[in-house]
Amino acid sequence: MPILVGKDDKAGVRFAMVVPSKGVQVYAIGSLVKFIKCLGYKKVICKSDNEPAIIALQDAARRTLGVEMIMEESPVGDRQANAMVESAVRQAQGHFRGTKDALETRCGRRINGEHKRIPWLMMHAAAVVNRARKDRDALTVYRRLKGRKFNRNVAEFGENILYLKANSAGKSKFDARWLEGVWLGIRDESGESIVGTPEGVVKRRILDVSVIMMNVGM
């Protein structure tokens, strides 16, 4: 499946996501619109190459957005004009390959491109670059946007974790509140973990190792 990658020139935010197909597609439009809205700009200039599929996608996003969006195409054959996004592609791909290799080593088997975790892994790879990679000003993208370092406890991608059952707070103390799931990343908007479950992907608080240690013997 195609991968949509972009980078904001001002803050340096990278995003990367697997999309079902090239061109005008509902999920791709929604993802691009969400990314631009999260940046908080009232006006954006969206640059890309002159491939018809990406131009059509940008135009569809422009009609959906509530901000002014100006589209610019890079000259044909001018790779330098698109060097910024190509750098973002290499960074996301590099972290993607490293995380995928670690996951395969832990699972003891190869993971192909059709695996259900691949789209989440691609988004996680770009998010980690935003949180951990320092740019020329010695700041990460996360710190530049949030004004603080990213210091949340995280699990390893694909790790089995315990997550808090929905609407369990304040309920019966006799029933289990924590369920098993697979850790797929963190939402920067809320700090919630993205967890894979047999019923689908949910956003939840996860059980930290330090919490487990503190509750031994209770």
GUVORO-37136 format. One record per residue (C-alpha): residue in three letters; z, x, y; residue number from 0. Coordinates in nm, 3 decimals, padded with zeros to 5 digits. Layout:
<nodes>
<node residu="Ala" up="Z" east="X" north="Y" num="NUM"/>
...
</nodes>
This chain:
<nodes>
<node residu="Met" up="00.000" east="00.000" north="00.000" num="0"/>
<node residu="Pro" up="-00.067" east="00.121" north="00.357" num="1"/>
<node residu="Ile" up="00.213" east="00.271" north="00.568" num="2"/>
<node residu="Leu" up="00.245" east="00.181" north="00.937" num="3"/>
<node residu="Val" up="00.397" east="00.466" north="01.140" num="4"/>
<node residu="Gly" up="00.469" east="00.491" north="01.511" num="5"/>
<node residu="Lys" up="00.670" east="00.687" north="01.765" num="6"/>
<node residu="Asp" up="00.799" east="00.603" north="02.112" num="7"/>
<node residu="Asp" up="00.706" east="00.881" north="02.354" num="8"/>
<node residu="Lys" up="01.003" east="00.822" north="02.588" num="9"/>
<node residu="Ala" up="01.303" east="00.799" north="02.353" num="10"/>
<node residu="Gly" up="01.138" east="00.964" north="02.052" num="11"/>
<node residu="Val" up="01.216" east="00.674" north="01.817" num="12"/>
<node residu="Arg" up="01.015" east="00.685" north="01.495" num="13"/>
<node residu="Phe" up="00.945" east="00.395" north="01.266" num="14"/>
<node residu="Ala" up="00.768" east="00.380" north="00.931" num="15"/>
<node residu="Met" up="00.717" east="00.087" north="00.699" num="16"/>
<node residu="Val" up="00.506" east="-00.012" north="00.403" num="17"/>
<node residu="Val" up="00.280" east="-00.309" north="00.479" num="18"/>
<node residu="Pro" up="00.096" east="-00.527" north="00.226" num="19"/>
<node residu="Ser" up="-00.247" east="-00.456" north="00.377" num="20"/>
<node residu="Lys" up="-00.425" east="-00.312" north="00.677" num="21"/>
<node residu="Gly" up="-00.512" east="-00.524" north="00.979" num="22"/>
<node residu="Val" up="-00.372" east="-00.858" north="01.089" num="23"/>
<node residu="Gln" up="-00.096" east="-00.947" north="00.843" num="24"/>
<node residu="Val" up="00.217" east="-01.153" north="00.916" num="25"/>
<node residu="Tyr" up="00.473" east="-00.896" north="00.798" num="26"/>
<node residu="Ala" up="00.300" east="-00.609" north="00.978" num="27"/>
<node residu="Ile" up="00.278" east="-00.807" north="01.304" num="28"/>
<node residu="Gly" up="00.644" east="-00.908" north="01.285" num="29"/>
<node residu="Ser" up="00.756" east="-00.553" north="01.211" num="30"/>
<node residu="Leu" up="00.560" east="-00.403" north="01.500" num="31"/>
<node residu="Val" up="00.684" east="-00.673" north="01.740" num="32"/>
<node residu="Lys" up="01.045" east="-00.618" north="01.629" num="33"/>
<node residu="Phe" up="01.017" east="-00.241" north="01.681" num="34"/>
<node residu="Ile" up="00.877" east="-00.278" north="02.034" num="35"/>
<node residu="Lys" up="01.137" east="-00.538" north="02.130" num="36"/>
<node residu="Cys" up="01.420" east="-00.314" north="02.006" num="37"/>
<node residu="Leu" up="01.310" east="-00.045" north="02.251" num="38"/>
<node residu="Gly" up="01.389" east="-00.279" north="02.540" num="39"/>
<node residu="Tyr" up="01.088" east="-00.201" north="02.759" num="40"/>
<node residu="Lys" up="00.924" east="-00.461" north="02.981" num="41"/>
<node residu="Lys" up="00.593" east="-00.276" north="02.964" num="42"/>
<node residu="Val" up="00.448" east="-00.054" north="02.691" num="43"/>
<node residu="Ile" up="00.127" east="00.139" north="02.641" num="44"/>
<node residu="Cys" up="00.027" east="00.135" north="02.275" num="45"/>
<node residu="Lys" up="-00.198" east="00.424" north="02.172" num="46"/>
<node residu="Ser" up="-00.379" east="00.461" north="01.840" num="47"/>
<node residu="Asp" up="-00.704" east="00.576" north="01.688" num="48"/>
<node residu="Asn" up="-01.006" east="00.346" north="01.703" num="49"/>
<node residu="Glu" up="-00.980" east="00.210" north="01.350" num="50"/>
<node residu="Pro" up="-01.060" east="-00.166" north="01.368" num="51"/>
<node residu="Ala" up="-00.763" east="-00.261" north="01.146" num="52"/>
<node residu="Ile" up="-00.500" east="-00.098" north="01.371" num="53"/>
<node residu="Ile" up="-00.666" east="-00.231" north="01.686" num="54"/>
<node residu="Ala" up="-00.661" east="-00.584" north="01.545" num="55"/>
<node residu="Leu" up="-00.294" east="-00.545" north="01.452" num="56"/>
<node residu="Gln" up="-00.202" east="-00.424" north="01.801" num="57"/>
<node residu="Asp" up="-00.390" east="-00.713" north="01.960" num="58"/>
<node residu="Ala" up="-00.208" east="-00.965" north="01.740" num="59"/>
<node residu="Ala" up="00.127" east="-00.807" north="01.831" num="60"/>
<node residu="Arg" up="00.035" east="-00.814" north="02.202" num="61"/>
<node residu="Arg" up="-00.024" east="-01.189" north="02.188" num="62"/>
<node residu="Thr" up="00.315" east="-01.239" north="02.020" num="63"/>
<node residu="Leu" up="00.523" east="-01.012" north="02.244" num="64"/>
<node residu="Gly" up="00.700" east="-01.130" north="02.555" num="65"/>
<node residu="Val" up="00.637" east="-00.797" north="02.735" num="66"/>
<node residu="Glu" up="00.332" east="-00.645" north="02.893" num="67"/>
<node residu="Met" up="00.141" east="-00.438" north="02.637" num="68"/>
<node residu="Ile" up="-00.155" east="-00.218" north="02.730" num="69"/>
<node residu="Met" up="-00.368" east="-00.083" north="02.446" num="70"/>
<node residu="Glu" up="-00.537" east="00.257" north="02.459" num="71"/>
<node residu="Glu" up="-00.761" east="00.420" north="02.200" num="72"/>
<node residu="Ser" up="-00.772" east="00.792" north="02.128" num="73"/>
<node residu="Pro" up="-01.118" east="00.949" north="02.168" num="74"/>
<node residu="Val" up="-01.316" east="00.971" north="01.846" num="75"/>
<node residu="Gly" up="-01.244" east="01.300" north="01.668" num="76"/>
<node residu="Asp" up="-00.970" east="01.401" north="01.915" num="77"/>
<node residu="Arg" up="-00.675" east="01.473" north="01.684" num="78"/>
<node residu="Gln" up="-00.476" east="01.627" north="01.969" num="79"/>
<node residu="Ala" up="-00.463" east="01.292" north="02.147" num="80"/>
<node residu="Asn" up="-00.281" east="01.146" north="01.847" num="81"/>
<node residu="Ala" up="-00.070" east="01.453" north="01.766" num="82"/>
<node residu="Met" up="00.261" east="01.285" north="01.850" num="83"/>
<node residu="Val" up="00.228" east="01.010" north="01.591" num="84"/>
<node residu="Glu" up="00.087" east="01.253" north="01.335" num="85"/>
<node residu="Ser" up="00.401" east="01.461" north="01.378" num="86"/>
<node residu="Ala" up="00.610" east="01.148" north="01.318" num="87"/>
<node residu="Val" up="00.407" east="01.080" north="01.003" num="88"/>
<node residu="Arg" up="00.475" east="01.430" north="00.866" num="89"/>
<node residu="Gln" up="00.848" east="01.404" north="00.939" num="90"/>
<node residu="Ala" up="00.884" east="01.064" north="00.773" num="91"/>
<node residu="Gln" up="00.672" east="01.166" north="00.475" num="92"/>
<node residu="Gly" up="00.871" east="01.486" north="00.427" num="93"/>
<node residu="His" up="01.203" east="01.307" north="00.417" num="94"/>
<node residu="Phe" up="01.052" east="01.034" north="00.200" num="95"/>
<node residu="Arg" up="00.941" east="01.286" north="-00.062" num="96"/>
<node residu="Gly" up="01.278" east="01.463" north="-00.063" num="97"/>
<node residu="Thr" up="01.474" east="01.140" north="-00.102" num="98"/>
<node residu="Lys" up="01.236" east="01.010" north="-00.368" num="99"/>
<node residu="Asp" up="01.273" east="01.336" north="-00.564" num="100"/>
<node residu="Ala" up="01.653" east="01.308" north="-00.548" num="101"/>
<node residu="Leu" up="01.635" east="00.946" north="-00.667" num="102"/>
<node residu="Glu" up="01.406" east="01.039" north="-00.957" num="103"/>
<node residu="Thr" up="01.638" east="01.323" north="-01.059" num="104"/>
<node residu="Arg" up="01.935" east="01.089" north="-01.059" num="105"/>
<node residu="Cys" up="01.749" east="00.816" north="-01.252" num="106"/>
<node residu="Gly" up="01.586" east="01.059" north="-01.493" num="107"/>
<node residu="Arg" up="01.238" east="00.910" north="-01.454" num="108"/>
<node residu="Arg" up="00.938" east="00.901" north="-01.225" num="109"/>
<node residu="Ile" up="00.905" east="00.625" north="-00.963" num="110"/>
<node residu="Asn" up="00.552" east="00.505" north="-00.892" num="111"/>
<node residu="Gly" up="00.416" east="00.363" north="-00.569" num="112"/>
<node residu="Glu" up="00.455" east="00.003" north="-00.687" num="113"/>
<node residu="His" up="00.832" east="00.028" north="-00.732" num="114"/>
<node residu="Lys" up="01.030" east="-00.230" north="-00.533" num="115"/>
<node residu="Arg" up="01.246" east="00.038" north="-00.371" num="116"/>
<node residu="Ile" up="00.951" east="00.222" north="-00.210" num="117"/>
<node residu="Pro" up="00.923" east="00.003" north="00.105" num="118"/>
<node residu="Trp" up="01.298" east="00.038" north="00.170" num="119"/>
<node residu="Leu" up="01.281" east="00.412" north="00.105" num="120"/>
<node residu="Met" up="01.003" east="00.451" north="00.363" num="121"/>
<node residu="Met" up="01.205" east="00.272" north="00.632" num="122"/>
<node residu="His" up="01.517" east="00.466" north="00.538" num="123"/>
<node residu="Ala" up="01.330" east="00.798" north="00.569" num="124"/>
<node residu="Ala" up="01.224" east="00.724" north="00.929" num="125"/>
<node residu="Ala" up="01.575" east="00.602" north="01.016" num="126"/>
<node residu="Val" up="01.733" east="00.923" north="00.887" num="127"/>
<node residu="Val" up="01.496" east="01.130" north="01.103" num="128"/>
<node residu="Asn" up="01.606" east="00.924" north="01.405" num="129"/>
<node residu="Arg" up="01.975" east="00.973" north="01.324" num="130"/>
<node residu="Ala" up="01.977" east="01.338" north="01.221" num="131"/>
<node residu="Arg" up="01.682" east="01.534" north="01.365" num="132"/>
<node residu="Lys" up="01.752" east="01.695" north="01.702" num="133"/>
<node residu="Asp" up="01.468" east="01.717" north="01.951" num="134"/>
<node residu="Arg" up="01.416" east="01.980" north="02.221" num="135"/>
<node residu="Asp" up="01.706" east="01.848" north="02.429" num="136"/>
<node residu="Ala" up="01.938" east="01.910" north="02.129" num="137"/>
<node residu="Leu" up="01.998" east="01.536" north="02.096" num="138"/>
<node residu="Thr" up="01.909" east="01.301" north="01.816" num="139"/>
<node residu="Val" up="01.719" east="00.983" north="01.890" num="140"/>
<node residu="Tyr" up="02.023" east="00.782" north="01.782" num="141"/>
<node residu="Arg" up="02.251" east="00.959" north="02.031" num="142"/>
<node residu="Arg" up="01.994" east="00.928" north="02.308" num="143"/>
<node residu="Leu" up="01.975" east="00.552" north="02.257" num="144"/>
<node residu="Lys" up="02.335" east="00.472" north="02.164" num="145"/>
<node residu="Gly" up="02.516" east="00.737" north="02.366" num="146"/>
<node residu="Arg" up="02.705" east="00.862" north="02.059" num="147"/>
<node residu="Lys" up="02.647" east="01.043" north="01.731" num="148"/>
<node residu="Phe" up="02.574" east="00.855" north="01.413" num="149"/>
<node residu="Asn" up="02.900" east="00.888" north="01.220" num="150"/>
<node residu="Arg" up="02.902" east="00.600" north="00.973" num="151"/>
<node residu="Asn" up="02.978" east="00.664" north="00.608" num="152"/>
<node residu="Val" up="02.667" east="00.614" north="00.397" num="153"/>
<node residu="Ala" up="02.577" east="00.622" north="00.030" num="154"/>
<node residu="Glu" up="02.283" east="00.806" north="-00.123" num="155"/>
<node residu="Phe" up="01.963" east="00.602" north="-00.130" num="156"/>
<node residu="Gly" up="01.944" east="00.403" north="-00.453" num="157"/>
<node residu="Glu" up="02.311" east="00.465" north="-00.538" num="158"/>
<node residu="Asn" up="02.510" east="00.191" north="-00.710" num="159"/>
<node residu="Ile" up="02.777" east="00.064" north="-00.471" num="160"/>
<node residu="Leu" up="03.021" east="-00.225" north="-00.424" num="161"/>
<node residu="Tyr" up="02.954" east="-00.471" north="-00.144" num="162"/>
<node residu="Leu" up="03.163" east="-00.749" north="00.004" num="163"/>
<node residu="Lys" up="03.073" east="-01.094" north="-00.123" num="164"/>
<node residu="Ala" up="02.954" east="-01.330" north="00.151" num="165"/>
<node residu="Asn" up="03.218" east="-01.567" north="00.294" num="166"/>
<node residu="Ser" up="03.492" east="-01.414" north="00.079" num="167"/>
<node residu="Ala" up="03.728" east="-01.311" north="00.360" num="168"/>
<node residu="Gly" up="04.040" east="-01.527" north="00.372" num="169"/>
<node residu="Lys" up="03.957" east="-01.691" north="00.039" num="170"/>
<node residu="Ser" up="04.145" east="-01.678" north="-00.290" num="171"/>
<node residu="Lys" up="04.318" east="-01.343" north="-00.346" num="172"/>
<node residu="Phe" up="04.281" east="-01.393" north="-00.720" num="173"/>
<node residu="Asp" up="03.898" east="-01.373" north="-00.733" num="174"/>
<node residu="Ala" up="03.693" east="-01.056" north="-00.694" num="175"/>
<node residu="Arg" up="03.545" east="-01.004" north="-00.347" num="176"/>
<node residu="Trp" up="03.331" east="-00.700" north="-00.429" num="177"/>
<node residu="Leu" up="03.006" east="-00.713" north="-00.624" num="178"/>
<node residu="Glu" up="02.777" east="-00.438" north="-00.755" num="179"/>
<node residu="Gly" up="02.454" east="-00.360" north="-00.573" num="180"/>
<node residu="Val" up="02.210" east="-00.083" north="-00.487" num="181"/>
<node residu="Trp" up="02.231" east="00.088" north="-00.147" num="182"/>
<node residu="Leu" up="01.898" east="00.079" north="00.043" num="183"/>
<node residu="Gly" up="01.994" east="00.191" north="00.396" num="184"/>
<node residu="Ile" up="02.165" east="00.078" north="00.715" num="185"/>
<node residu="Arg" up="02.064" east="-00.160" north="00.993" num="186"/>
<node residu="Asp" up="02.115" east="00.020" north="01.323" num="187"/>
<node residu="Glu" up="02.131" east="-00.315" north="01.503" num="188"/>
<node residu="Ser" up="02.453" east="-00.421" north="01.330" num="189"/>
<node residu="Gly" up="02.575" east="-00.125" north="01.123" num="190"/>
<node residu="Glu" up="02.552" east="-00.337" north="00.806" num="191"/>
<node residu="Ser" up="02.432" east="-00.183" north="00.484" num="192"/>
<node residu="Ile" up="02.112" east="-00.307" north="00.321" num="193"/>
<node residu="Val" up="02.194" east="-00.384" north="-00.041" num="194"/>
<node residu="Gly" up="01.969" east="-00.471" north="-00.333" num="195"/>
<node residu="Thr" up="02.108" east="-00.738" north="-00.565" num="196"/>
<node residu="Pro" up="01.970" east="-00.940" north="-00.860" num="197"/>
<node residu="Glu" up="01.926" east="-01.232" north="-00.618" num="198"/>
<node residu="Gly" up="01.744" east="-01.026" north="-00.354" num="199"/>
<node residu="Val" up="01.819" east="-00.792" north="-00.062" num="200"/>
<node residu="Val" up="02.121" east="-00.874" north="00.155" num="201"/>
<node residu="Lys" up="02.305" east="-00.727" north="00.456" num="202"/>
<node residu="Arg" up="02.666" east="-00.655" north="00.377" num="203"/>
<node residu="Arg" up="02.967" east="-00.432" north="00.430" num="204"/>
<node residu="Ile" up="03.008" east="-00.181" north="00.148" num="205"/>
<node residu="Leu" up="03.322" east="-00.037" north="-00.008" num="206"/>
<node residu="Asp" up="03.390" east="00.315" north="00.116" num="207"/>
<node residu="Val" up="03.522" east="00.584" north="-00.120" num="208"/>
<node residu="Ser" up="03.821" east="00.643" north="00.106" num="209"/>
<node residu="Val" up="03.911" east="00.274" north="00.082" num="210"/>
<node residu="Ile" up="03.903" east="00.295" north="-00.299" num="211"/>
<node residu="Met" up="04.143" east="00.591" north="-00.291" num="212"/>
<node residu="Met" up="04.382" east="00.417" north="-00.054" num="213"/>
<node residu="Asn" up="04.405" east="00.113" north="-00.279" num="214"/>
<node residu="Val" up="04.476" east="00.294" north="-00.607" num="215"/>
<node residu="Gly" up="04.795" east="00.156" north="-00.759" num="216"/>
<node residu="Met" up="04.809" east="-00.160" north="-00.552" num="217"/>
</nodes>
